[in-house]
Each structure stands twice: as C-alpha cells, then as structure tokens.
Amino acid sequence: MRIDSRTAALVSTPVLAASLLATLVAAAPAASAKDARTAPATSAEGARTAPAASAEGARTVPAAAARTRTPHAARTGAAPATPGWKRCTGADLDPRQECATISVPLDYAKPRGAQITLAISRVRSERPQARRGTLLLIPGGPGSSGINRPSTLGKKLPRSVRDAYDIVGFDPRGLGGSTPISCGLAHDDLALVHLRPWPDADGGIERNVSTGRRLAQTCARNGGPVLRSISTANEARDIDRIRQALGERKLSAWGVSYGTYAGAVYAQMFPRRTDRWVLDSSDDPDPKRVARGWLANYATGVEDAFPDFAAWAADPGNPHRLADSADEVRPLFLKLAARLDRAPIPWPGANPAELNGNVLRQSLLDALYSTTRFPALARLIRAARDGSPLPAPNTPPDEALQSSVAVSAATICNDVSWPASIPDYERDVAESRRTHPLTAGLPANLMPCAFWPYAPKEKPVRITPGGPSNVLMIQNRRDPSTPLVGALRMREALGGRARMVTVDAVGHGAYRANGNACGDAAVTDFLVRGDRPARDVSCPAA
C-alpha cells in the first residue's frame, strides 16, 4: 500500500504514530506542513554494517516470507544497482518527481541473503550547472512516509537550495512503497488515544497495560521478519545503501523530528559519508532511553508551548477568542477535560466515536504543533463547552494507518528495552499527573514496548563528538514534541561537530516552517555555501 500525500501529512511525529495527531482534531489544517545497556560509540563506516548484495538478481521477499538473522561483523557486498527512475504517480506532486526502488538486505549480517525493497524518489536540481550533490530528506515519526517529500517539502525550499541539490526522499523499510508490514490492528486499537498511553480519568493504567500487551502480541503475530529487522541503526544502513545507489560519495541531509535521531545515528555510523547535515527539531539521543525519553519530554514540551495558545485564545482581536485573559485559558481547558472525562460527547465518524477528556488532551497536543492549528482547537473547545455541534472529524481510513503504526512500534521497541515493572509505571504516572496536569500522566506511562517479545539485536548507537564538524541544528524554543531541553542534549552529545540555531517560536519544525528569516537564512546559507555560524545563534521572534 502506498500512503498518499494527504495521509502522509498526518504521519510525522515521534513515539508510536504520533504523526496521526490530526485524526482527532476536527477540520485541522495541516501544519506548515527498562533500561538498556549503553553502547560504545559506533563511528566507522562498516562498524556493525555490511553493504548489500547487488540488486540485480537479488531475491526480493515479501514481509512474511523473509528470513532474518542476528547482525554481526561487517561483510562486503556489491554496490546496489542504479535505480530505474520513472515518473511518480499521485496527486499534487511536482511533475518532475521520479520514483524508483532499490533492494537492501533484510539482515545486514547476511548481505547476500534475503532482500527487501526501499522506495526512493527525487526531484533533480533545477540548474544542473549549480548542482553540488544530493539533499536527502529524512522523515520523522518513526513511521512517516517520505516518498512525496521532494514535492511537498521541496517546494518550500528556496530556489538556491533546489538549484544546488537533487532533492531525494524515501519510505523507510516496512512502510508505503517499500516492502510493507502491518500489525493487523483492530479499528479501536488504531485510535490515537489508545496508541498513546493516556491513563484513565482516575489515573489508572490497567487499560493501558491491557492495550500495550495486546498490541505487542498482535504485532509479533502479524509483523513477520521485516518488523523484527526495523531499527534506527538499520535505517542508517538503509540510508547508506541509498547513497551508494545514487552514486554519491557523500550525502547532505535535512532530518526533521525523529529524522534528527536517524540522521545523527547515520552521522555517527558513517561520518565520512556526510556532507552538510541539518537536524531540525531534535530528539534527545540518550541511548539508555531513546523513545522512552521522547515520550517523557512531552510533559515539558506541552508546558513550554501552551502559553502561546493561551495568549492567542485570549487576544481581543481573535474571532476564536475563548477567555478574557490568558490566565483563564488553562483552568478553562482543564475543567472542560475533566467534564468530558465524566460525560463524553458523541462524535460520529471519529475514532473513538466520542469526544472524551483524553481526546481533548490529544487534540491540544496536536494543535500545539503549529499556530495554524489553533483555530481548529478553539472551535472544538467552544463547541464542547457550549453544547453546539462538534466539527466534522478528520479521520484517515484504517488501512492508511496500519503500516505507519507497525513501523513506529517496531522502531521504538526494537531500538531499546523498556522497563516492565507495572508498579513503577503507576508511581511515575501519578507523579506526572500531579506536576504536569495538561498531559495527565501520558509522558510517564508504558507503551507496547514493555511487553515486546523481542530483545534489541544491538545496543543503541551513542552519539558522540567524534566525526567531522558539519552539523547544523535548528530548534524552536517552544516545541511540544521535541522540546528545547531534549535538543540541548543532542547539542551536548554532538559537541564540536555541531552548531545550533535556536528560534524564538512555538511549534514543531523550524526551517521554512514559521517564517523566521533569521533561522531560515542560517540553514539556507549552510546548505548552499557551507557558511555555518561560528558559535550557537539565537534568533528573535519573527
């Protein structure tokens, strides 16, 4: 199944299909756009890596039929075949966008064994004489499609960047046009408020335990060998196979959200293959926690971003105004969420088919991703508060979500082991609910990973300062999903390899996302001319 551009726009944030956020926000416009052992640094091309067998004649296998092995030392294989480019099919694509597939090993320890397919795409440089290389767009999620990003994100890039690079996208293994997987989840389990571990109204997590165990068992039963092969380290290896197939000595990249972590892992494993490396809205790379840390950071991120919504919702000139002062918006929201906990409102066509307290909380989290989503949240709050009809829900079909959810779960659960102690989660959820009521315990709760039947095949990659100094980070100060506190940890881990541009803005995604000329110019100058700030930079509000 290929995910279309509309659905892909809903699928792009960290931690178990977080990108499906828009499904529960009525008429929401698209945004402008436990503990595992710590690994030693993985720094050399080929460390725990082997190139794949040639795609010519390689055996391509469906997800359920492929065989997998535990990775071990690197082996040598032939470079992948040159892609057979053809015009892409789909609505609203740049007519110049081309698509192809390449073969990659299911198991990089067996590079000449079973192969799976990666779907790739490109829009070639608009001025070949100015071309300097390839800019790879690394999608977020995990579980976000990237095949159409050369069109959707490419058109947002300035002409100078489009002249300097071929813009290349891809669907990660298991997703969309690549060899797809599915957990085969039931309709109810695909509701974001069930995929996300929102506790019950009283703070109990018994339902989360039951759901997490069921999802882990279902994915193990239906996901097949490809599901077990998915990890961030293998995404980095897949990216290097894309580089080889394109015939590039080095890649430049723009990674967003989870794409920053995948990009940082690639830069750690293949440092000499990186050219100009942009990390936009960075995840905390803590190798002991990985996605568990990303989930925990929502507590900080939502608190950081909420005051922007509150100020907007109390602006006297705002037709969607909810309160007379910003200080009134927080208690208004919390009181309404508590009321909906007790008495949900029917919402036909949504999943679940009611507006309850957790659906409202999830809708808040979604809306904080972009100021363009504030009006939709305000309409939903006003309708629920005043008893007027709810806006029409924007719910993708189940089929469009299955691969994304499976890839997301596989990535976060295969990357690192999660704690299994239910009493510890109960304690942490209670404390989180007390200190961060807007997120109601979600950031401290368990995921299907607590019941995942497969141990990680390798340790998480530790991000270190070892490697070329060619990374530019850009980060909004008030990001609900990848908050500044986590980005600063990525900055610390990269050390002298990176510089960081911090933008005084709210939302998830910074470059070409919020009209900040200072931040946009810093990234563009780096990509086009290689001009990177000598030290970290702070950009004022636009």
Order of alpha helices (4+ residues) and beta strands (2+ residues): alpha-beta-beta-beta-beta-alpha-alpha-beta-alpha-alpha-alpha-alpha-beta-alpha-beta-alpha-alpha-alpha-beta-beta-alpha-alpha-alpha-alpha-beta-alpha-beta-alpha-beta
